[in-house]
Amino acid sequence: MNTDGQLVLPLGLRPQPLLQHFSTLGNEEAVAAVRQMLSSPGPRCLYLSGPGGSGKSHLLQGAALAAGPWSPYLDLADWARHGAAPSVQEALQSLGSAVLLCLDGVDAVAGKRPWEELLFALYNERLQSQRPLLIAGRLGPRSAPWRLADWGSRCSACLHYALHLPDDEQRLAILQQMARQRGLFLREDAAYYLLRHWTRDLGQLEQIIEQLDNQSWARQRELSIPFIRSCLTAAGQGAHLPEEGASR
């Protein structure tokens, strides 16, 4: 929020992506597998795949937060954009003792042998030390163009769940759930307005709800369509139609 109280979009920091805030609609088995990994840690590897907005990062970050101290979450796609892969020795020294290791965007480094050698070493180290590994990518383990055959084989041996994007009715329910988690009441017509005029990406919608929460407390207003429209207009963003036409 800026100094004159107006809503600023695109939005800033997101609330912590806790596991209990993840809607399991359509992904019940995958979420149950993540929870099982947390309750019974051991030498196991779990691979989550799915398109952007399906909740991979939320689940990995939520698992890292739930696992306790020194359970790092690393986005390999972001790392790869900013430099070369760390050495295997360096990675093993810094990550070897992690209670849970969560590696996001692994398919972003597919075909880059130094990265795949690092992943192969981390996989072996995790299993030898009896510690779990949770990884995710847009592509499934058998679809990514791995260059290192040994890593491709290990990756394909992981327990794999494909996450599914929610349909429009599920998006409505999830959006209303996001509001309830913050003590807000979001009517169905207002939720549909956000989906139809702003975005259908749940990550972006969560950020919008967080900021609308701040505005509703500041102005003592409910999340009605006129209030939401005024916030978007005040931010100078206007209404943004989703790339896909929303339908009910």
Summary of the structure (lengths in Angstrom):
residues: 248
radius of gyration: 20.0
end to end distance: 32.1
largest distance: 58.9
contacts: 761
relative contact order: 0.17
helix: 48%
strand: 8%
